[in-house]
């Protein structure tokens, strides 16, 4: 089937939207949070839990990591990433562009692409825009991303401008490769360009205009949540969403806290991903409907209440704060697993509630109340 996008409802007081994406691997209701499965797995979480408890419509994989391990050949011979990891719902792969940013000490950027050293064994590899598209086609994600450079924060204006222009030139090469090479599997893949430009309004406007003209299935915003103050993130998001076409999904990459998600939904964002719910969960931080819990704190030692009375997953309704604190205190891996499932469930619950409030016409009032509670340190 041909993938489709439908804008179902617009909030009257904000730029929030409720939308639906349909692909060969099912429907994605937005706003949506995509759990990050960097290496073909969301750390410590079974696919069955992702589907049945967390109720994820889509997960994310990382092109750089999957390219290194297990390698493209193994994924191809399995029949693509869905079959390899036994996940029949949607998958998005990033292009490896973020690793250009995060591997700054181990890479060299040229017009042709990026040479980098493997973080595993130091071996040398090269990603061009064409190579990034070929790898993602072989992996077989439903949504694949343009190869871009993510500039650091802070960076000066000239660096951000040159980086943006390089990203645009790479984008043209990505689109040409995407359009002129055959699909690997029996379903259509969607391609998203990425807006860059640092924290400079004029560059963000230029980049948003440039990628909007490419008329791809959806559009993404990159280069945020890399250290800039939240107010600057929101300002850049607002500028870009005023330009990106309404009839295509908008994806804000690598963001963020529950509050970040709600504020960016209000600015017109549909899709999010972030390692925060699982990474922070593994370190004992729980995001709940009443605020943030550090489950390692002694105050929870005799607290036998459930993790989150308003939670949606089976772990919320099964385990007490006291018990989870105990698991962390004895370094039991089950504790990290429970915290990860809880946090992912909470993030997806927050997105479904936001969608419901947008449709009901009460999003702004609900969002403002939730933001106050979500900032609480319990």
C-alpha positions as CSV (number, residue, x, y, z in Angstrom):
1,X,0.0,0.0,0.0
2,X,1.0,3.6,-0.5
3,X,1.7,5.4,2.8
4,X,-0.8,8.1,3.7
5,X,-1.0,11.1,6.1
6,X,-4.2,12.6,7.4
7,X,-4.5,15.7,9.5
8,X,-7.5,14.8,11.6
9,X,-7.8,17.7,14.0
10,X,-6.2,21.1,14.8
11,X,-6.3,22.7,18.2
12,X,-7.9,26.1,18.2
13,X,-5.7,27.8,20.8
14,X,-2.3,26.3,19.9
15,X,-0.7,24.7,16.8
16,X,-1.2,21.2,18.2
17,X,-2.4,18.6,15.8
18,X,-3.9,15.1,15.9
19,X,-2.9,13.1,12.8
20,X,-2.7,9.6,11.4
21,X,0.0,8.0,9.3
22,X,-0.8,4.7,7.5
23,X,1.9,2.4,6.2
24,X,2.2,-1.2,5.3
25,X,3.1,-1.9,8.9
26,X,0.1,-0.3,10.5
27,X,-1.3,3.0,11.7
28,X,0.6,5.7,13.7
29,X,-1.6,8.0,15.7
30,X,0.0,11.3,16.5
31,X,1.3,12.9,18.6
32,X,3.6,9.9,18.9
33,X,6.7,9.0,20.9
34,X,9.0,6.5,19.3
35,X,11.0,4.3,21.8
36,X,14.7,4.1,20.8
37,X,15.9,0.7,19.8
38,X,19.4,1.7,18.8
39,X,20.8,-1.8,18.0
40,X,17.6,-3.6,17.1
41,X,16.3,-3.6,20.6
42,X,14.8,-1.2,23.1
43,X,17.1,-1.9,26.0
44,X,15.7,-4.4,28.4
45,X,12.2,-4.4,26.9
46,X,10.6,-7.3,24.9
47,X,8.8,-6.5,21.7
48,X,5.6,-8.0,23.2
49,X,5.8,-5.5,26.0
50,X,6.3,-2.7,23.5
51,X,3.2,-3.7,21.6
52,X,0.8,-4.9,24.4
53,X,1.7,-2.8,27.4
54,X,3.6,0.3,26.2
55,X,1.4,0.4,23.0
56,X,4.1,1.7,20.8
57,X,3.0,2.3,17.1
58,X,6.6,2.7,16.0
59,X,10.2,2.3,17.3
60,X,13.5,3.7,16.1
61,X,16.7,2.0,15.1
62,X,20.2,3.5,14.5
63,X,21.8,3.1,11.1
64,X,25.3,3.6,12.3
65,X,25.1,0.9,15.0
66,X,23.1,-1.6,12.9
67,X,25.6,-1.1,10.1
68,X,28.5,-2.1,12.4
69,X,26.6,-4.8,14.2
70,X,25.1,-7.2,13.2
71,X,25.8,-5.7,9.7
72,X,23.6,-5.2,6.6
73,X,24.1,-8.7,5.2
74,X,22.6,-10.4,8.2
75,X,19.6,-8.1,8.3
76,X,19.0,-8.5,4.5
77,X,19.2,-12.3,4.7
78,X,16.7,-12.2,7.5
79,X,14.3,-10.4,5.2
80,X,14.7,-6.9,6.7
81,X,14.7,-5.4,10.1
82,X,11.1,-6.2,10.9
83,X,11.7,-9.9,10.5
84,X,15.1,-9.9,12.1
85,X,13.8,-8.4,15.4
86,X,10.3,-9.9,15.1
87,X,8.5,-6.5,15.2
88,X,5.6,-6.2,12.7
89,X,4.8,-2.6,13.4
90,X,6.5,0.5,12.1
91,X,10.2,1.3,12.3
92,X,12.2,4.5,11.7
93,X,16.0,4.6,11.1
94,X,18.1,7.7,11.6
95,X,20.7,8.2,9.0
96,X,23.9,8.1,11.1
97,X,24.1,11.9,10.9
98,X,23.9,12.3,14.6
99,X,27.0,10.1,15.0
100,X,28.8,12.7,12.8
101,X,28.1,15.0,15.8
102,X,28.6,12.6,18.6
103,X,31.8,11.0,17.3
104,X,33.5,14.4,16.8
105,X,36.9,13.1,17.9
106,X,36.8,10.1,15.5
107,X,35.5,11.5,12.2
108,X,36.4,13.7,9.3
109,X,33.8,15.6,7.3
110,X,34.3,16.4,3.6
111,X,32.0,17.3,0.8
112,X,31.8,13.7,-0.2
113,X,30.7,12.4,3.2
114,X,32.1,11.4,6.6
115,X,35.0,9.1,7.4
116,X,34.8,7.7,10.9
117,X,36.4,5.2,13.2
118,X,34.3,2.5,14.8
119,X,33.8,3.0,18.5
120,X,34.0,-0.8,18.8
121,X,37.4,-1.6,17.2
122,X,38.8,1.6,15.7
123,X,38.3,0.3,12.1
124,X,37.7,3.0,9.5
125,X,34.4,3.4,7.6
126,X,32.9,6.0,5.2
127,X,29.4,7.2,5.0
128,X,28.3,9.3,2.0
129,X,24.7,10.4,1.5
130,X,24.3,7.7,-1.1
131,X,25.7,5.1,1.3
132,X,23.4,6.2,4.1
133,X,20.4,5.7,1.8
134,X,21.6,2.3,0.6
135,X,22.1,1.1,4.1
136,X,18.7,2.3,5.3
137,X,17.0,0.7,2.3
138,X,18.7,-2.6,3.1
139,X,17.8,-2.3,6.8
140,X,14.2,-1.9,5.6
141,X,12.7,0.7,8.0
142,X,9.4,2.3,7.0
143,X,10.7,5.8,7.5
144,X,14.3,6.6,6.6
145,X,16.1,9.9,7.2
146,X,18.4,12.1,5.1
147,X,22.1,12.2,5.9
148,X,22.9,15.5,7.6
149,X,25.5,17.2,9.7
150,X,24.3,18.1,13.2
151,X,26.3,21.1,14.3
152,X,27.4,21.4,18.0
153,X,26.0,23.9,20.4
154,X,27.2,26.5,20.7
155,X,28.6,27.2,17.3
156,X,29.2,30.4,15.5
157,X,27.0,31.7,12.7
158,X,29.4,30.9,9.8
159,X,29.9,27.3,11.0
160,X,26.1,26.8,11.3
161,X,25.5,28.3,7.9
162,X,28.2,26.2,6.2
163,X,26.9,23.1,7.9
164,X,23.3,23.8,6.8
165,X,24.4,24.3,3.2
166,X,26.4,21.0,3.3
167,X,23.3,19.3,4.7
168,X,21.2,20.7,1.8
169,X,23.7,19.5,-0.8
170,X,23.8,16.1,0.9
171,X,19.9,16.1,0.9
172,X,19.8,16.5,-2.9
173,X,22.1,13.5,-3.3
174,X,20.0,11.5,-0.8
175,X,16.8,12.3,-2.7
176,X,18.4,11.3,-6.0
177,X,19.6,8.0,-4.6
178,X,16.3,7.3,-2.9
179,X,14.3,7.9,-6.0
180,X,16.6,6.1,-8.4
181,X,17.2,2.8,-6.6
182,X,14.7,0.0,-6.2
183,X,13.1,-1.0,-3.0
184,X,14.6,-4.1,-1.3
185,X,11.3,-5.4,0.2
186,X,7.6,-5.6,-0.7
187,X,6.6,-2.4,1.0
188,X,7.2,1.3,0.4
189,X,9.6,3.3,2.4
190,X,9.1,7.0,3.3
191,X,11.9,9.6,3.2
192,X,12.2,12.6,5.6
193,X,14.7,15.5,5.0
194,X,16.1,17.3,8.1
195,X,16.0,21.0,8.9
196,X,19.3,22.3,10.3
197,X,20.6,25.8,11.1
198,X,21.6,25.8,14.7
199,X,19.9,28.4,16.9
200,X,19.8,31.1,14.2
201,X,16.3,32.1,13.1
202,X,17.3,33.1,9.6
203,X,19.1,29.9,9.0
204,X,16.3,27.8,10.3
205,X,13.9,29.7,8.0
206,X,16.1,29.2,5.0
207,X,16.5,25.4,5.8
208,X,12.7,24.9,6.4
209,X,12.0,26.7,3.1
210,X,14.5,24.5,1.3
211,X,13.3,21.2,2.5
212,X,9.7,22.1,2.1
213,X,10.2,22.5,-1.6
214,X,11.4,18.9,-1.8
215,X,7.9,17.7,-1.3
216,X,8.9,14.5,0.6
217,X,6.5,12.4,2.6
218,X,7.4,14.1,5.9
219,X,9.9,16.6,7.4
220,X,12.2,16.5,10.4
221,X,13.9,19.1,12.6
222,X,17.4,18.2,13.8
223,X,20.2,19.9,15.7
224,X,18.1,20.6,18.8
225,X,18.3,19.2,22.3
226,X,22.1,19.3,22.0
227,X,22.7,21.6,25.0
228,X,20.8,24.7,24.1
229,X,18.3,26.2,26.6
230,X,14.8,25.0,26.3
231,X,13.5,28.4,25.3
232,X,15.8,28.4,22.3
233,X,14.6,25.0,21.3
234,X,11.0,26.1,21.5
235,X,11.8,29.3,19.5
236,X,13.5,27.4,16.7
237,X,10.7,24.8,16.6
238,X,8.1,27.5,16.4
239,X,9.9,29.3,13.5
240,X,10.3,26.0,11.6
241,X,6.7,24.8,12.1
242,X,5.3,28.1,10.8
243,X,7.0,27.2,7.5
244,X,6.8,23.4,7.1
245,X,3.7,22.3,5.2
246,X,0.6,21.4,7.2
247,X,-0.2,18.3,5.1
248,X,3.0,16.4,6.1
249,X,4.2,14.9,9.4
250,X,6.7,16.9,11.5
251,X,9.3,15.1,13.5
252,X,11.5,16.7,16.2
253,X,14.6,14.5,16.5
254,X,16.1,13.5,19.9
255,X,13.6,15.3,22.2
256,X,13.1,15.1,25.1
257,X,11.6,15.4,28.6
258,X,7.8,15.0,29.1
259,X,7.6,18.8,29.4
260,X,9.6,19.2,26.2
261,X,7.2,16.9,24.4
262,X,4.1,18.8,25.5
263,X,5.5,22.2,24.7
264,X,6.6,21.1,21.3
265,X,3.2,19.5,20.5
266,X,1.7,22.9,21.2
267,X,4.1,24.3,18.6
268,X,3.0,21.8,15.9
269,X,5.3,18.8,16.3
270,X,3.8,15.3,15.6
271,X,6.7,12.8,16.2
272,X,9.4,12.5,18.9
273,X,12.2,10.1,19.9
274,X,14.6,10.2,22.8
275,X,16.7,7.8,24.9
276,X,15.7,9.6,28.1
277,X,12.9,7.3,29.3
278,X,15.0,4.2,29.1
279,X,18.4,5.7,29.9
280,X,17.1,7.6,32.9
281,X,15.0,4.6,34.0
282,X,18.1,2.4,34.1
283,X,19.5,5.0,36.5
284,X,16.5,5.0,38.8
285,X,14.6,8.1,37.5
286,X,10.9,7.6,37.0
287,X,8.6,10.0,35.1
288,X,5.1,9.9,36.6
289,X,1.8,11.8,36.2
290,X,2.6,13.6,39.5
291,X,6.3,14.4,38.8
292,X,9.8,12.9,38.8
293,X,10.9,10.2,41.2
294,X,14.5,9.2,42.1
295,X,13.6,5.7,43.2
296,X,17.0,5.2,44.8
297,X,16.2,7.8,47.5
298,X,15.7,6.6,51.0
299,X,12.3,8.3,51.2
300,X,10.8,5.4,49.2
301,X,12.1,2.7,51.5
302,X,8.7,2.1,53.2
303,X,6.4,3.4,50.5
304,X,4.3,0.5,49.4
305,X,2.2,2.5,47.0
306,X,2.2,1.7,43.3
307,X,4.7,3.3,40.9
308,X,2.1,5.5,39.4
309,X,-1.6,5.3,40.3
310,X,-2.5,6.7,36.9
311,X,0.0,4.4,35.0
312,X,-0.9,2.4,32.0
313,X,1.5,-0.6,32.1
314,X,1.3,-3.8,34.1
315,X,4.4,-2.8,36.0
316,X,2.7,0.3,37.3
317,X,-0.1,-1.8,38.6
318,X,2.0,-4.6,40.1
319,X,5.1,-3.2,41.8
320,X,5.5,-0.8,44.8
321,X,8.0,2.0,45.1
322,X,9.6,0.2,48.1
323,X,10.1,-3.0,46.0
324,X,11.6,-1.1,43.0
325,X,13.9,0.8,45.3
326,X,15.1,-2.5,46.8
327,X,15.8,-3.9,43.3
328,X,18.0,-0.9,42.6
329,X,19.8,-1.2,45.9
330,X,20.8,-4.8,45.2
331,X,21.7,-4.0,41.6
332,X,19.1,-6.4,40.3
333,X,18.6,-6.1,36.5
334,X,14.8,-6.5,36.9
335,X,14.7,-3.1,38.5
336,X,16.2,-1.4,35.5
337,X,13.7,-3.3,33.3
338,X,10.7,-2.3,35.3
339,X,11.8,1.3,35.3
340,X,12.3,1.3,31.6
341,X,8.9,-0.2,30.9
342,X,7.2,2.2,33.2
343,X,8.9,5.3,31.7
344,X,8.1,4.2,28.1
345,X,4.6,3.5,29.1
346,X,4.3,6.9,30.7
347,X,5.7,8.6,27.6
348,X,3.3,6.8,25.3
349,X,0.4,7.4,27.7
350,X,1.2,11.1,27.7
351,X,1.1,11.2,23.9
352,X,-2.3,9.4,23.8
353,X,-3.7,11.8,26.4
354,X,-2.4,14.8,24.4
355,X,-4.1,13.4,21.3
356,X,-7.4,12.9,23.2
357,X,-7.3,16.5,24.6
358,X,-6.5,18.0,21.1
359,X,-9.6,16.2,19.7
360,X,-11.7,17.2,22.6
361,X,-10.6,20.9,22.4
362,X,-9.1,21.1,25.9
363,X,-5.4,20.6,25.0
364,X,-4.0,24.0,26.3
365,X,-5.7,23.8,29.7
366,X,-4.6,20.2,30.2
367,X,-1.1,20.9,28.9
368,X,-0.6,23.8,31.3
369,X,-1.7,21.8,34.3
370,X,0.4,18.8,33.3
371,X,3.5,20.9,32.8
372,X,3.3,22.2,36.4
373,X,3.0,18.6,37.8
374,X,5.6,17.1,35.5
375,X,8.3,19.5,36.7
376,X,7.8,18.4,40.3
377,X,10.6,16.6,42.0
378,X,8.8,14.1,44.3
